[in-house]
Amino acid sequence: MLLASASAPAPPAEANVETLPVTNSNLTTAEPVSRFTILVLKSNQVYEVTKYRVDGGTLQFQRADGTPGSVATANVDWRKTSELTEKVQSVDLPSAPSQTH
């Protein structure tokens, strides 16, 4: 193990990494989820999705716990999906410090 000298600068902190809470207790990976999408179906089912793609009329996705899934794109509530995903991501972003003069 190498030790840095007292005069060496500390390595830069990873400022771009977000660690978001995941409510699923079956999560098996130790890696933090940096971004996810809140997928809302017209049936009001909600999924935390880390990866997704549209293939024809089907949305294939991977949930935060790694479970794959798919749903017809016609069953996705795109407006609620966008609104909830934006809300979650904006809450988890650090706010800029306010300056007072």
C-alpha positions in Angstrom: 0.0 0.0 0.0 1.4 3.4 -1.0 0.9 6.4 1.2 0.8 9.9 -0.2 3.2 12.4 1.3 1.7 15.2 3.4 2.3 17.8 0.6 0.6 15.8 -2.1 -2.9 17.1 -3.0 -5.8 14.8 -2.2 -7.4 13.1 -5.3 -10.5 15.0 -6.6 -13.8 14.0 -5.2 -16.3 12.4 -7.5 -18.7 15.3 -7.8 -20.8 13.7 -10.5 -21.8 10.6 -8.6 -25.3 10.5 -7.1 -26.4 7.8 -4.6 -30.1 7.5 -4.7 -32.1 5.6 -2.1 -33.7 2.4 -3.5 -36.7 1.1 -1.5 -36.5 -2.5 -2.8 -35.0 -4.7 -0.2 -34.2 -7.4 -2.8 -31.4 -5.3 -4.3 -28.4 -7.6 -4.8 -25.8 -5.2 -6.2 -23.5 -3.0 -4.1 -23.2 -0.5 -6.8 -25.0 2.8 -6.3 -27.7 3.6 -8.9 -26.6 6.9 -10.4 -29.8 7.6 -12.3 -33.1 5.9 -12.7 -36.4 6.6 -14.4 -39.8 6.3 -12.6 -41.9 4.3 -15.0 -45.6 4.8 -14.5 -48.2 2.6 -16.2 -51.8 3.6 -17.0 -52.8 1.0 -14.4 -50.9 3.2 -11.8 -48.1 0.6 -11.3 -44.8 2.3 -10.7 -41.3 0.9 -11.4 -37.8 2.3 -10.7 -36.1 1.5 -13.9 -32.3 1.8 -14.5 -32.3 0.8 -18.2 -35.0 0.8 -20.9 -35.5 0.7 -24.6 -38.4 0.7 -27.0 -38.6 -2.3 -29.4 -41.5 -2.0 -31.8 -44.6 -1.5 -29.5 -42.9 -2.9 -26.4 -40.9 -1.1 -23.8 -38.3 -3.5 -22.4 -36.7 -2.4 -19.1 -34.5 -3.4 -16.2 -35.8 -2.6 -12.7 -33.5 -1.2 -10.0 -33.2 -4.6 -8.5 -32.0 -6.1 -11.8 -35.3 -7.8 -12.7 -36.1 -7.5 -16.4 -39.6 -6.6 -17.5 -41.6 -5.4 -20.5 -44.8 -3.7 -21.2 -46.7 -2.5 -24.3 -45.8 1.2 -24.9 -49.6 1.9 -25.1 -49.8 1.0 -21.4 -47.2 3.6 -20.3 -48.4 6.9 -18.9 -45.7 9.0 -20.5 -46.8 12.3 -18.9 -46.7 10.9 -15.3 -43.4 9.0 -16.1 -41.8 12.3 -17.2 -43.2 14.3 -14.3 -42.2 11.8 -11.5 -38.8 11.2 -13.0 -38.1 14.9 -13.2 -39.3 15.4 -9.7 -37.1 12.7 -8.2 -34.0 13.7 -10.1 -34.4 17.4 -9.2 -34.9 16.6 -5.5 -31.7 14.5 -5.5 -29.5 17.1 -7.2 -27.5 19.3 -4.9 -28.8 22.9 -4.9 -26.4 25.7 -5.7 -25.4 27.7 -2.6 -27.1 31.0 -2.4 -24.9 34.1 -2.3 -25.8 37.1 -0.2 -24.1 40.4 -0.6 
